[in-house]
Amino acid sequence: MKKSIYIMALGAFGIITTEFGIIGIMPAIAKHFQVSIDTAGWLLSGFALTIALTGPFSVLLTSKFNRKWMMCLVLLTFVASNILSAVSPNFTVLMIARILPAFLHPVFWAVATVAASKQVEPKDAPKAVSVVLGGLSVATVLGVPITTYVAELINWQAAFVVSGVINLIAFAALLAFVPSMPVTEKQSVKSQLVILQKGQMWVNLVATMIMIAGIFATYSFLAEYLGKISSMNGKEISLMLLLFGATGIAGNWVTGLALSKNVLLTTRFFLLSLIAVHMLAYMFGGLFVPMTAIIGIWGFIHTGGFLIGQTRSTSEAPEAPELAASLMVSFGNAGVTLGTFLGGLIITRFGVHEVIWISILLLVVALALTWVFVGRRQTDGAIEIVEVENSTKEELAEEAVLGV
């Protein structure tokens, strides 16, 4: 496996840490700028909403530029964003600093996954893509405890500095060691937009959005939940988030194995398990020891959502992989926005303890959508494609699943 693929995985780790690292330091920021926790939640949901609205357009507009230089530009933008966030004099400036890099976020994600597959022999392409996906997965489970710990040890501004340093290291490595990637196969916009005619892809994208909304309605305010309901102090919350992340790494690996066997069954089991763990958190949230065990189980299950969404969405459109990946990023971040907004709304009206129920409702809806098929039928517990345009499409779709 070429080192450039691991460098792109580091870049993925940096940008996702910047996106989700805000979760653990949100209470501290709300207190510093004297805003409500639901207002502070827009630092996450505003970032995600920008991605959701602009992702596919950003990818299409930059599709003809050298892929290496585009990834370098994205990482450099994230470095600048973190620096500006760390020195923001007020909440408005911090909000602007957060939103600016979101316009280019989908470009790195779409380019890195496709570029990784082209850096190796065709037979190794799924493995290469899984390495980049691994950078994202590790960031989603470790980025939050890292920034939370730094904020508790020093202050919330230092957490942004750490995120900036990670992106800077990835930028320097990409600039120094990754070869130039000029665009040699230029696809027209029209030829890429043909994937928008695929009904099942849209069903999967909507299901992914609702699933991630269910995940983030509570997860976005997990630090607040542990502080108010579980009566944990800052250090204890940091340790809980670290536990959440550590078990999440193992869960990510197990989910990948399960997806390679049966995507539909894995998706349904994941959603049922996540519903159950949310109910446990509601019932035992006020008890320190039980909540510690629940956090470990929760983290193990939680991270699989990203792999499931990626697999179900992008495997439907191998003809335009970058556009398909950007659509997944857009719908996923729309889910983050929706979940964070609804979670903040519930907290404001009913209190942080009741936020669990909006997550459960959304996850139940996502589970129901696993029984919706367009041009497909269910056979022996697996998904069988009824109408296949050609054998190449079928092979590429299978590789997309196995690559995760």
URTA-V359251 format. One line per field, one symbol per residue. psi: psi as a letter, one per 30 degrees, with the letter a starting at -180 (. if undefined). A space follows every 50 residues. Layout:
# URTA-V359251
psi: ???
This chain:
# URTA-V359251
psi: kkffeeeeeeeeeeeeeeefffefgeeeeeeeghlleeeffffeeeeeee eeffdeeeeefgfflkeefeeeeeeeeeeeeeeeefgkfleeeeeeeeee ffefefeeeeeeeeeefffllefgeeeeefeeeeeeeeefffeeeeeeee eeedlfefeeeeeeeeeeeeeeeeeefklkiljfjjkleefefffffjee eeeeeeeeeeeeeeefeeefgeeeeeeeefhkleeeeeeeeeeeeefeee eeeeeeeeefejeeeeeeeeeeeeeeeeeeeeegffkeeeeeeeeeeeee eeffeeeeeeeeefffiffieeeeeeeeeeeefeeeeeeeeeeeeeeeef lfeffeeeeeeeeeeeeeffgkkjgllkjhflkkkejkelfeeeeeeeee eff.
